[in-house]
């Protein structure tokens, strides 16, 4: 059965509380949306493609990727097929972070 808006917000709140109490980095909504897009949807991912997907500017994507790269949640790789482009790829550290965040959501859903 689909969630109504109050149930969805309650789920999100219950998932966020253990996240903010923990030692994980405090990601912005934009950073989290980019990270989820990179991990949930198949790649390859480019700044141009991510900007188009989220309907935000390429500089905004670049700034968010800069922050995620500093956390070692993503990495940039040269695109061997198009030297003008850079690919954004997953890392193990980013996968572990999202697995833990997913566990918070799953636990919140069980108690909804």
Buried (B, 14 or more C-beta within 10 A) or exposed (E): EEEEEEEEEBBEEBBBEBBEEEEBEEBEEBBBBBBEBBBEEEEEBBBEBBBEBBEBEEEBBBBBBEBBBEBEBBBBEEEEEEEEBBBBBBBEEBEEBBEEBBEBBEEBEEEE
